[in-house]
Amino acid sequence: MREGFFTTSRPYDAIELLLSASGILLDHDILDTGPDELSRRRNSLIWATETLLGARPGSLSILMEADS
């Protein structure tokens, strides 16, 4: 990542929320789901990350490929 990629004024709050949400939404022991629902949740977390950190929409979509 290059400097200036994110434009949030509250980076620590954003990261805390994203880590908490991902820990719950992607934990199979908490919320057991099928592959389609898991994919939807991953997409939602990427969207939320871009939104909360002020990144350009779609700029983190490569993260969906990481677990494929």
MDAnalysis code that builds the backbone (N, CA, C; Angstrom):
import MDAnalysis as mda
import numpy as np

u = mda.Universe.empty(204, n_residues=68, atom_resindex=np.repeat(np.arange(68), 3), trajectory=True)
u.add_TopologyAttr("name", ["N", "CA", "C"] * 68)
u.add_TopologyAttr("resid", np.arange(1, 69))
u.add_TopologyAttr("resname", ["MET", "ARG", "GLU", "GLY", "PHE", "PHE", "THR", "THR", "SER", "ARG", "PRO", "TYR", "ASP", "ALA", "ILE", "GLU", "LEU", "LEU", "LEU", "SER", "ALA", "SER", "GLY", "ILE", "LEU", "LEU", "ASP", "HIS", "ASP", "ILE", "LEU", "ASP", "THR", "GLY", "PRO", "ASP", "GLU", "LEU", "SER", "ARG", "ARG", "ARG", "ASN", "SER", "LEU", "ILE", "TRP", "ALA", "THR", "GLU", "THR", "LEU", "LEU", "GLY", "ALA", "ARG", "PRO", "GLY", "SER", "LEU", "SER", "ILE", "LEU", "MET", "GLU", "ALA", "ASP", "SER"])
u.atoms.positions = np.array([
    [0.831, -1.181, 0.000],
    [0.000, 0.000, 0.000],
    [0.877, 1.246, 0.000],
    [0.492, 2.156, -0.801],
    [1.230, 3.415, -0.812],
    [0.585, 4.387, 0.171],
    [1.344, 5.325, 0.631],
    [0.829, 6.332, 1.553],
    [-0.278, 7.130, 0.862],
    [-1.334, 7.407, 1.601],
    [-2.452, 8.168, 1.057],
    [-3.529, 7.302, 0.423],
    [-3.355, 5.986, 0.452],
    [-4.336, 5.061, -0.127],
    [-5.649, 5.112, 0.645],
    [-5.561, 5.257, 1.966],
    [-6.735, 5.352, 2.828],
    [-6.915, 6.796, 3.277],
    [-8.177, 7.193, 3.471],
    [-8.450, 8.590, 3.833],
    [-9.355, 8.716, 5.049],
    [-9.228, 7.821, 5.993],
    [-10.069, 7.894, 7.182],
    [-9.443, 8.798, 8.241],
    [-10.292, 9.464, 8.985],
    [-9.796, 10.278, 10.094],
    [-9.757, 9.476, 11.397],
    [-10.310, 8.257, 11.372],
    [-10.364, 7.426, 12.574],
    [-9.879, 6.001, 12.276],
    [-8.620, 5.834, 11.934],
    [-8.127, 4.515, 11.525],
    [-8.215, 3.451, 12.611],
    [-7.942, 3.819, 13.847],
    [-7.989, 2.815, 14.926],
    [-9.407, 2.328, 15.177],
    [-10.367, 3.233, 15.136],
    [-11.771, 2.839, 15.305],
    [-12.220, 1.937, 14.163],
    [-11.837, 2.304, 12.954],
    [-12.225, 1.516, 11.783],
    [-11.653, 0.106, 11.864],
    [-10.375, -0.006, 12.188],
    [-9.742, -1.321, 12.277],
    [-10.365, -2.158, 13.390],
    [-10.638, -1.536, 14.524],
    [-11.261, -2.260, 15.645],
    [-12.617, -2.834, 15.223],
    [-13.423, -2.032, 14.552],
    [-14.730, -2.501, 14.077],
    [-14.587, -3.619, 13.051],
    [-13.673, -3.455, 12.113],
    [-13.491, -4.457, 11.062],
    [-12.977, -5.782, 11.617],
    [-12.043, -5.719, 12.542],
    [-11.537, -6.955, 13.139],
    [-12.617, -7.666, 13.960],
    [-13.404, -6.899, 14.685],
    [-14.489, -7.494, 15.475],
    [-15.533, -8.134, 14.571],
    [-15.935, -7.405, 13.546],
    [-16.955, -7.920, 12.624],
    [-16.456, -9.154, 11.885],
    [-15.235, -9.113, 11.394],
    [-14.728, -10.264, 10.647],
    [-14.554, -11.477, 11.549],
    [-14.166, -11.236, 12.794],
    [-14.026, -12.339, 13.734],
    [-15.329, -13.073, 13.973],
    [-16.420, -12.362, 13.937],
    [-17.736, -12.977, 14.143],
    [-18.292, -13.543, 12.837],
    [-18.297, -12.729, 11.789],
    [-18.935, -13.133, 10.532],
    [-18.242, -14.287, 9.822],
    [-16.944, -14.455, 10.030],
    [-16.212, -15.510, 9.331],
    [-15.885, -16.704, 10.214],
    [-16.320, -16.689, 11.460],
    [-16.059, -17.793, 12.387],
    [-17.154, -18.843, 12.246],
    [-16.793, -20.004, 11.748],
    [-17.772, -21.072, 11.529],
    [-18.370, -21.604, 12.829],
    [-17.671, -21.450, 13.937],
    [-18.209, -21.908, 15.215],
    [-19.302, -20.980, 15.745],
    [-19.263, -19.713, 15.331],
    [-20.272, -18.755, 15.780],
    [-21.459, -18.746, 14.829],
    [-21.188, -18.602, 13.542],
    [-22.239, -18.538, 12.528],
    [-21.932, -19.548, 11.431],
    [-22.515, -20.726, 11.518],
    [-22.274, -21.774, 10.537],
    [-23.055, -21.461, 9.265],
    [-22.357, -21.380, 8.143],
    [-22.995, -21.032, 6.880],
    [-22.416, -21.847, 5.735],
    [-23.105, -21.787, 4.611],
    [-22.635, -22.441, 3.400],
    [-21.705, -21.524, 2.624],
    [-21.146, -22.040, 1.535],
    [-20.171, -21.277, 0.758],
    [-20.733, -19.992, 0.143],
    [-21.982, -19.988, -0.286],
    [-22.567, -18.774, -0.875],
    [-22.699, -17.662, 0.158],
    [-23.144, -18.027, 1.347],
    [-23.286, -17.031, 2.417],
    [-21.922, -16.528, 2.874],
    [-20.963, -17.413, 2.955],
    [-19.606, -17.015, 3.343],
    [-19.016, -16.040, 2.313],
    [-19.249, -16.294, 1.045],
    [-18.780, -15.399, -0.008],
    [-19.450, -14.033, 0.108],
    [-20.750, -14.021, 0.390],
    [-21.470, -12.759, 0.568],
    [-20.894, -11.978, 1.740],
    [-20.592, -12.664, 2.824],
    [-20.024, -11.997, 4.001],
    [-18.636, -11.444, 3.715],
    [-17.840, -12.190, 2.985],
    [-16.507, -11.680, 2.615],
    [-16.633, -10.419, 1.767],
    [-17.532, -10.455, 0.791],
    [-17.757, -9.267, -0.040],
    [-18.210, -8.085, 0.798],
    [-19.084, -8.337, 1.756],
    [-19.570, -7.274, 2.634],
    [-18.447, -6.693, 3.484],
    [-17.566, -7.550, 3.969],
    [-16.444, -7.069, 4.773],
    [-15.461, -6.252, 3.934],
    [-15.260, -6.650, 2.696],
    [-14.388, -5.863, 1.814],
    [-15.019, -4.501, 1.546],
    [-16.308, -4.482, 1.261],
    [-17.021, -3.210, 1.064],
    [-16.911, -2.335, 2.313],
    [-17.137, -2.925, 3.480],
    [-17.063, -2.169, 4.730],
    [-15.652, -1.631, 4.972],
    [-14.650, -2.428, 4.652],
    [-13.260, -1.993, 4.817],
    [-12.973, -0.786, 3.937],
    [-13.366, -0.888, 2.674],
    [-13.159, 0.238, 1.759],
    [-13.898, 1.479, 2.247],
    [-15.117, 1.295, 2.708],
    [-15.935, 2.421, 3.165],
    [-15.359, 3.060, 4.420],
    [-15.066, 2.253, 5.426],
    [-14.572, 2.786, 6.697],
    [-13.184, 3.404, 6.588],
    [-12.350, 2.858, 5.715],
    [-10.995, 3.386, 5.581],
    [-10.877, 4.452, 4.501],
    [-11.969, 4.681, 3.769],
    [-11.952, 5.708, 2.740],
    [-11.176, 5.318, 1.499],
    [-11.126, 4.025, 1.200],
    [-10.439, 3.551, -0.004],
    [-11.388, 3.632, -1.199],
    [-10.820, 3.677, -2.386],
    [-11.612, 3.722, -3.610],
    [-12.432, 2.422, -3.714],
    [-13.728, 2.507, -4.028],
    [-14.551, 1.297, -4.175],
    [-13.938, 0.322, -5.184],
    [-13.846, -0.935, -4.776],
    [-13.275, -1.976, -5.622],
    [-11.774, -2.142, -5.488],
    [-11.136, -1.221, -4.763],
    [-9.675, -1.275, -4.665],
    [-9.159, -2.456, -3.847],
    [-9.993, -3.016, -3.010],
    [-9.562, -4.161, -2.198],
    [-10.207, -5.469, -2.655],
    [-10.818, -5.474, -3.822],
    [-11.505, -6.667, -4.311],
    [-10.546, -7.837, -4.513],
    [-9.260, -7.563, -4.631],
    [-8.274, -8.631, -4.770],
    [-8.301, -9.559, -3.545],
    [-8.805, -9.064, -2.435],
    [-8.887, -9.892, -1.226],
    [-9.821, -11.078, -1.414],
    [-10.799, -10.974, -2.296],
    [-11.695, -12.118, -2.556],
    [-10.939, -13.240, -3.231],
    [-9.924, -12.917, -4.004],
    [-9.141, -13.926, -4.710],
    [-8.180, -14.653, -3.771],
    [-7.858, -14.055, -2.652],
    [-6.868, -14.615, -1.730],
    [-7.279, -15.957, -1.163],
    [-8.574, -16.196, -1.011],
    [-9.041, -17.425, -0.394],
    [-9.706, -18.351, -1.403],
    [-9.595, -18.033, -2.671],
    [-10.238, -18.848, -3.719],
    [-9.435, -20.072, -4.036],
])
